[in-house]
Each structure stands twice: as structure tokens, then as C-alpha cells.
Amino acid sequence: MQVLQAGQHKLILLEIDPAAVSEVAGQAGFEVRARESPGNIILDITATQRDSPLLLFDAADPANLGWFSRCQFYVDGRTGNVMQTPISIANKRDRSGRSVSNGLRVRIAKELPASFRLPGRQPLTEQVLYAMLGNLLAALLKTGVAVCGGNAVQPLAGRTEAPGVRN
């Protein structure tokens, strides 16, 4: 981890190893393709050994109340940001434009404001990020991740379409 100062702005530069990130995703049970850019690492993850969708569900649906109470991670549905982390997600699409139910695109920011802290005021390090990513990926397979509001990120589990008018 490095600290970069540009004028009055301070940034934390995480030295994330794409091979280590791929290994974490592989250990969680995902097939992964990683791409690195100057400010991000982008992962295309797919749970190839899984027949059911990833547990990314709509937090506003009353039918998902049991999942919501067990969640460790929440996603802002308008931006895709996993709340209080440097990670964001997006749906993967098939050729016809529908969401792929067993895969996601994950972006990890390598540049963060110096004031960034995890819940409990814990500072972010590379090792903490690897553990957090592993926990997020495990939650997608086992306990669930809630999508809160918006429509940029579509849920993959539970009721995936908006409830209509009943006759």
C-alpha cells in the first residue's frame, strides 16, 4: 500500500496482485478471468459447477426477508457499489441481453481516498481486501447478497421480475 499526494488530495494506492485475486475467486468456487487497468482490477466470474443462480436478490421484495436478515453485503442497485467496500459488481449478459444467472463482473478499485475506512474504522490493506473478496464470493454462493434500490444491477435469485397487477 502506498499513499499518493497530489496537491491537497491524498489517495491510497493498493498494490493488489491480480494472480492473488484470481486465486481467491478460484478457491471460492468460481472460474475467473482477470483484467488489470491503472485504477482497477476487473474480474469476470462464473460459477460453472452451480445449477442454481447466484444468491444476489432484491432486498425490497418481502419474500426475501429471511435472506435479507442474514446478509453481510449490500449492493447499491443504482451504481453497483458493494456498500462500504472498494468493490462494485455488474450483471454479465448473454448474447440476447439477458442477465447470466451464474456469473457477475466484479471491479476492485485500487485507488481510494485516504479517508476511506471499512466498518468499525478499520483501515483497508491488501490482505483485508483479499479476505473481504473471499467473503463476498462465498456469500454469493451460500448466504446471499442484497441489492438495494435502483435497476442497474438486477437480482439473480428469488423473484427477479417486478410484481405485476393481480387479477
C-alpha positions as CSV (number, residue, x, y, z in Angstrom):
1,M,0.0,0.0,0.0
2,Q,1.2,3.5,-0.9
3,V,0.0,7.0,-0.2
4,L,0.0,9.4,-3.1
5,Q,-0.5,13.2,-2.5
6,A,-1.5,15.4,-5.4
7,G,-1.9,19.0,-4.1
8,Q,-4.4,18.8,-1.2
9,H,-5.7,15.4,-2.3
10,K,-4.4,12.2,-0.8
11,L,-5.0,8.7,-2.3
12,I,-4.3,5.2,-1.0
13,L,-2.9,3.1,-3.8
14,L,-3.5,-0.6,-3.1
15,E,-0.9,-3.0,-4.6
16,I,-3.3,-5.7,-5.5
17,D,-1.9,-8.8,-7.2
18,P,-4.3,-10.0,-10.0
19,A,-3.0,-13.6,-9.6
20,A,-3.9,-13.5,-5.8
21,V,-7.3,-12.1,-6.6
22,S,-7.9,-14.9,-9.2
23,E,-6.7,-17.5,-6.7
24,V,-9.2,-16.2,-4.1
25,A,-12.0,-16.4,-6.6
26,G,-10.9,-19.9,-7.7
27,Q,-10.8,-21.1,-4.0
28,A,-14.4,-19.7,-3.6
29,G,-15.5,-22.0,-6.5
30,F,-15.6,-19.6,-9.4
31,E,-14.0,-19.7,-12.8
32,V,-12.3,-16.3,-13.3
33,R,-10.8,-14.0,-16.0
34,A,-9.0,-11.0,-14.6
35,R,-8.0,-7.8,-16.4
36,E,-5.9,-5.0,-14.8
37,S,-6.2,-1.4,-15.6
38,P,-4.3,1.5,-13.9
39,G,-7.0,2.1,-11.3
40,N,-9.0,-1.1,-11.2
41,I,-8.9,-4.9,-11.4
42,I,-11.9,-6.3,-13.3
43,L,-13.0,-9.9,-12.8
44,D,-15.4,-11.9,-14.9
45,I,-16.5,-14.6,-12.5
46,T,-18.7,-17.7,-13.3
47,A,-19.9,-20.4,-11.0
48,T,-19.6,-23.2,-13.6
49,Q,-20.4,-26.0,-11.1
50,R,-23.6,-24.4,-10.0
51,D,-27.0,-25.1,-11.5
52,S,-29.0,-22.5,-9.5
53,P,-28.5,-18.7,-9.8
54,L,-26.0,-16.8,-7.6
55,L,-27.7,-15.6,-4.4
56,L,-28.0,-11.9,-5.5
57,F,-31.5,-10.9,-4.5
58,D,-33.8,-7.9,-4.3
59,A,-33.9,-6.6,-0.8
60,A,-37.2,-4.8,-1.3
61,D,-39.1,-8.0,-2.1
62,P,-40.9,-9.1,1.1
63,A,-40.4,-12.8,0.1
64,N,-36.7,-12.3,0.6
65,L,-36.9,-11.2,4.2
66,G,-35.1,-14.3,5.5
67,W,-32.2,-13.7,3.2
68,F,-32.0,-10.1,4.0
69,S,-31.6,-10.7,7.7
70,R,-28.6,-12.9,7.1
71,C,-26.8,-10.6,4.7
72,Q,-23.2,-9.4,5.2
73,F,-23.0,-7.5,2.0
74,Y,-25.4,-5.0,0.4
75,V,-25.2,-3.6,-3.2
76,D,-26.4,-0.2,-4.2
77,G,-28.7,-1.1,-7.2
78,R,-28.1,2.2,-8.9
79,T,-24.3,2.2,-9.0
80,G,-23.4,-1.5,-8.4
81,N,-21.1,-0.5,-5.4
82,V,-20.9,-3.0,-2.7
83,M,-21.6,-0.7,0.3
84,Q,-18.6,0.2,2.5
85,T,-16.1,-1.6,0.3
86,P,-13.9,-0.7,-2.7
87,I,-15.8,-3.4,-4.8
88,S,-18.6,-2.9,-7.3
89,I,-20.5,-5.5,-9.3
90,A,-22.4,-5.7,-12.6
91,N,-24.5,-8.3,-14.3
92,K,-23.0,-10.3,-17.0
93,R,-25.2,-10.5,-20.1
94,D,-25.7,-13.3,-22.7
95,R,-25.9,-12.6,-26.4
96,S,-29.6,-11.7,-26.2
97,G,-29.1,-9.2,-23.4
98,R,-30.5,-11.2,-20.5
99,S,-28.5,-11.5,-17.2
100,V,-26.4,-14.6,-16.8
101,S,-27.6,-16.2,-13.6
102,N,-24.3,-17.9,-12.6
103,G,-21.9,-15.0,-13.3
104,L,-21.0,-11.4,-12.5
105,R,-18.5,-8.8,-13.3
106,V,-16.6,-7.6,-10.2
107,R,-14.5,-4.4,-10.2
108,I,-12.0,-3.7,-7.4
109,A,-10.8,-0.1,-7.1
110,K,-7.0,0.2,-6.4
111,E,-7.1,4.0,-5.8
112,L,-9.1,5.2,-2.8
113,P,-9.4,8.4,-0.8
114,A,-7.0,8.4,2.2
115,S,-10.0,8.8,4.5
116,F,-11.6,5.5,3.3
117,R,-12.3,3.1,6.2
118,L,-14.1,-0.1,6.5
119,P,-16.9,-0.5,9.0
120,G,-15.5,-0.2,12.5
121,R,-13.0,2.4,11.3
122,Q,-10.7,-0.5,10.2
123,P,-8.1,0.7,7.6
124,L,-8.0,-1.2,4.3
125,T,-4.9,-3.3,3.4
126,E,-4.3,-5.8,0.6
127,Q,-4.8,-8.7,3.0
128,V,-8.1,-7.3,4.3
129,L,-9.2,-6.8,0.7
130,Y,-8.5,-10.4,-0.2
131,A,-10.4,-11.7,2.8
132,M,-13.3,-9.4,2.0
133,L,-13.4,-10.5,-1.6
134,G,-13.4,-14.2,-0.4
135,N,-16.3,-13.4,2.0
136,L,-18.3,-11.7,-0.8
137,L,-17.9,-14.5,-3.2
138,A,-18.8,-17.1,-0.5
139,A,-21.9,-15.0,0.3
140,L,-22.9,-15.1,-3.4
141,L,-22.9,-18.9,-3.2
142,K,-24.2,-19.6,0.3
143,T,-25.9,-16.8,2.3
144,G,-26.9,-14.2,-0.2
145,V,-26.1,-10.6,-1.1
146,A,-28.9,-8.0,-1.2
147,V,-29.5,-5.5,-4.0
148,C,-31.0,-2.3,-2.5
149,G,-32.9,0.1,-4.9
150,G,-32.2,1.0,-8.5
151,N,-32.2,-1.0,-11.6
152,A,-28.6,-1.0,-12.9
153,V,-27.9,-4.3,-11.0
154,Q,-30.6,-6.9,-11.5
155,P,-31.2,-9.6,-8.9
156,L,-30.4,-13.2,-9.9
157,A,-32.2,-15.2,-7.2
158,G,-35.7,-15.0,-5.7
159,R,-38.3,-13.1,-7.7
160,T,-36.3,-11.5,-10.5
161,E,-39.2,-9.7,-12.2
162,A,-41.2,-6.9,-10.7
163,P,-44.6,-8.0,-9.3
164,G,-47.4,-7.2,-11.6
165,V,-51.1,-6.4,-11.1
166,R,-53.1,-9.3,-9.8
167,N,-56.5,-10.1,-11.3
